[in-house]
Amino acid sequence: MIPILYEERGFLVCLKPPGLLSQSGPGDDLLQALSRQAGGSFLPVHRLDRGVGGVMTVARSKSAAAALSAAVAQRKFEKEYLCLVRGRPGEEAGTYRDLLLHDRQRNKSFVVDRIRGGVKEAELDYRCLASSGGLSLVHVRLRTGRTHQIRVQFASRGTPLAGDGKYGGGPGEIALWSYRLAFPHPETGRPLAFSSLPQGGLWEEFSLETLLSASI
């Protein structure tokens, strides 16, 4: 069962399990799972990497999908994440700005030093909340939404996400969680916000709720 945090006629907010595709692709995906569970059809608004879990919004109507997608394009769709990185960022808080190139054949992104075809600007704000056992708990606010953005931006600075084998974080489950979404209601424009904390595994090293309430 997919946990549903909020549901209306035009959209719903749920928790995507790690390991499930967020959009249509080979094998099962979140949209199909929701259709079997709740009935009807669903349309994508944004995406999470297969190995990443957490809060996601999907649309139940074309009009809601258009309104929510417009909010994403206009940067009115706020995305916050929690991640566990190996080591500790050089500064307690800051902004990472990079140029990213995504290689579709290898499904991997790279930090590059100049603008050329396929290169996009990537920006995020971060704050390191705590460190323990060689890992650091980091809160991230995305300013752009590039493929593997958080993963490659931290890895390029020598602090890959734990469990992210593609970018040097070692084996296991990627320690990246979609913690909070905030966006305008697709019909009324009323501000909405939804959040959920990860549980189990490496996350148990940290008192997430206490750290977040004290630091954000």
C-alpha distance (Angstrom), angle and dihedral (degrees) to the residues before:
residue distance angle dihedral
M1 . . .
I2 3.80 . .
P3 3.84 109.7 .
I4 3.82 109.3 -121.6
L5 3.80 116.7 -153.2
Y6 3.81 98.4 -178.6
E7 3.78 136.3 0.0
E8 3.80 136.0 -169.5
R9 3.76 136.4 161.3
G10 3.81 94.3 -89.2
F11 3.80 104.1 33.8
L12 3.76 146.6 -1.6
V13 3.78 138.0 -149.7
C14 3.79 118.3 -137.7
L15 3.78 143.6 161.3
K16 3.79 112.7 -103.4
P17 3.81 111.9 -145.9
P18 3.81 115.5 -129.0
G19 3.80 111.3 -102.0
L20 3.80 96.0 35.9
L21 3.80 121.3 108.0
S22 3.79 111.8 -116.7
Q23 3.83 93.6 -148.0
S24 3.77 137.1 27.5
G25 3.78 114.8 -61.5
P26 3.79 142.0 118.2
G27 3.78 110.0 -29.1
D28 3.78 128.2 -0.4
D29 3.79 121.7 -20.7
L30 3.80 140.5 -174.0
L31 3.81 94.8 -99.2
Q32 3.80 92.4 54.5
A33 3.80 92.0 44.9
L34 3.80 91.5 51.8
S35 3.80 91.6 47.0
R36 3.80 91.0 54.6
Q37 3.79 91.6 45.1
A38 3.80 102.6 41.8
G39 3.80 103.8 17.1
G40 3.78 127.5 -123.2
S41 3.77 127.5 59.4
F42 3.79 131.1 -65.1
L43 3.78 133.8 -150.3
P44 3.83 126.9 -150.4
V45 3.80 121.1 -113.0
H46 3.81 101.7 171.7
R47 3.78 135.0 -11.8
L48 3.77 143.9 -125.6
D49 3.80 125.2 -156.9
R50 3.80 113.8 -99.4
G51 3.81 93.3 -107.2
V52 3.81 94.2 48.0
G53 3.79 123.6 88.2
G54 3.76 135.8 -171.2
V55 3.78 143.7 76.8
M56 3.81 116.8 2.8
T57 3.79 136.0 166.5
V58 3.80 123.6 -143.7
A59 3.79 128.5 -179.6
R60 3.79 127.8 -124.4
S61 3.82 95.7 -166.2
K62 3.79 136.5 39.8
S63 3.80 91.9 -120.9
A64 3.80 92.8 53.5
A65 3.80 90.7 45.6
A66 3.81 90.2 52.7
A67 3.82 93.3 47.9
L68 3.79 94.3 46.5
S69 3.81 92.5 44.7
A70 3.80 88.6 51.4
A71 3.81 89.4 52.9
V72 3.81 88.8 53.2
A73 3.82 91.7 49.7
Q74 3.82 91.7 47.4
R75 3.83 91.6 48.8
K76 3.79 92.2 -117.1
F77 3.79 89.6 121.5
E78 3.81 107.2 88.7
K79 3.80 118.4 -154.7
E80 3.80 124.0 -169.8
Y81 3.79 126.0 -178.8
L82 3.76 140.4 -173.9
C83 3.78 119.6 -144.1
L84 3.77 139.4 173.0
V85 3.79 113.1 -137.0
R86 3.78 128.3 -169.3
G87 3.79 109.2 -111.4
R88 3.79 120.8 -4.0
P89 3.82 131.8 -70.2
G90 3.79 114.6 -104.6
E91 3.80 91.9 -116.2
E92 3.81 127.8 36.3
A93 3.81 90.9 -125.6
G94 3.76 137.3 1.8
T95 3.78 149.3 116.7
Y96 3.79 126.5 -78.6
R97 3.81 116.6 -151.1
D98 3.79 120.0 -178.5
L99 3.77 144.3 152.4
L100 3.80 109.9 -117.3
L101 3.79 130.4 -161.8
H102 3.80 117.9 -166.2
D103 3.80 116.5 -150.8
R104 3.81 103.4 -152.2
Q105 3.80 94.8 -167.4
R106 3.81 92.0 56.0
N107 3.82 94.1 30.1
K108 3.77 89.4 -133.6
S109 3.80 133.9 122.8
F110 3.80 127.0 -141.4
V111 3.79 135.2 -163.9
V112 3.82 108.6 -121.9
D113 3.79 133.0 -175.3
R114 3.80 103.6 -129.5
I115 3.78 143.2 34.1
R116 3.81 115.2 -99.2
G117 3.78 137.5 136.9
G118 3.79 112.1 -37.8
V119 3.81 94.8 9.3
K120 3.82 117.1 128.4
E121 3.78 133.8 -174.5
A122 3.80 115.6 -110.3
E123 3.78 126.9 -165.2
L124 3.79 135.9 174.0
D125 3.79 139.2 162.9
Y126 3.78 120.0 -136.1
R127 3.78 141.6 -176.7
C128 3.80 125.4 -166.4
L129 3.81 107.1 -135.6
A130 3.82 102.2 -177.8
S131 3.80 144.4 -23.2
S132 3.81 129.5 -138.4
G133 3.79 136.4 157.6
G134 3.79 95.1 0.3
L135 3.80 92.8 -50.4
S136 3.80 132.0 102.1
L137 3.79 126.1 -152.4
V138 3.80 108.8 -136.4
H139 3.80 130.6 -172.7
V140 3.82 113.8 -148.9
R141 3.80 132.4 -165.4
L142 3.78 112.5 -165.5
R143 3.79 118.5 -140.3
T144 3.82 92.6 178.3
G145 3.78 131.0 24.2
R146 3.80 109.7 -135.5
T147 3.79 127.0 160.3
H148 3.83 110.0 -81.5
Q149 3.81 87.6 -11.1
I150 3.80 100.3 153.8
R151 3.78 91.8 40.5
V152 3.80 96.9 52.2
Q153 3.80 97.2 37.6
F154 3.81 92.6 56.2
A155 3.81 93.9 39.1
S156 3.81 91.3 52.6
R157 3.81 88.2 59.8
G158 3.80 94.8 51.8
T159 3.81 96.5 -99.0
P160 3.82 106.1 99.8
L161 3.79 120.2 -178.5
A162 3.79 113.7 -94.7
G163 3.80 110.8 -102.5
D164 3.80 94.3 17.4
G165 3.79 100.4 125.3
K166 3.80 93.1 172.9
Y167 3.80 91.4 64.0
G168 3.80 101.9 33.3
G169 3.80 101.3 -87.2
G170 3.79 96.3 122.2
P171 3.81 131.1 -120.6
G172 3.79 126.7 -38.6
E173 3.78 136.8 58.9
I174 3.81 115.9 -29.1
A175 3.81 107.9 -102.7
L176 3.79 95.1 -136.5
W177 3.80 123.6 115.7
S178 3.81 132.4 -177.8
Y179 3.78 95.8 -128.2
R180 3.82 105.0 173.9
L181 3.80 140.3 10.6
A182 3.80 125.9 -170.8
F183 3.80 124.3 -178.6
P184 3.81 142.4 143.5
H185 3.80 117.6 -87.7
P186 3.82 106.0 -98.1
E187 3.83 92.6 -127.4
T188 3.80 107.7 28.2
G189 3.79 102.5 23.9
R190 3.80 90.3 -128.4
P191 3.82 110.7 154.4
L192 3.80 113.8 -106.5
A193 3.79 129.9 -173.5
F194 3.81 132.5 -176.5
S195 3.79 131.3 -179.5
S196 3.79 140.9 176.0
L197 3.80 133.6 177.1
P198 3.82 125.1 -130.7
Q199 3.78 118.6 -114.6
G200 3.79 137.5 -155.9
G201 3.78 131.9 11.8
L202 3.79 119.1 49.2
W203 3.80 91.1 -12.0
E204 3.80 88.9 74.2
E205 3.83 88.4 73.4
F206 3.80 88.8 75.2
S207 3.82 136.4 55.3
L208 3.78 91.8 -129.1
E209 3.79 100.7 -179.0
T210 3.80 93.4 47.5
L211 3.79 94.0 46.4
L212 3.79 93.8 47.5
S213 3.80 95.0 47.5
A214 3.80 90.6 49.9
S215 3.80 98.1 44.5
I216 3.80 109.9 33.4
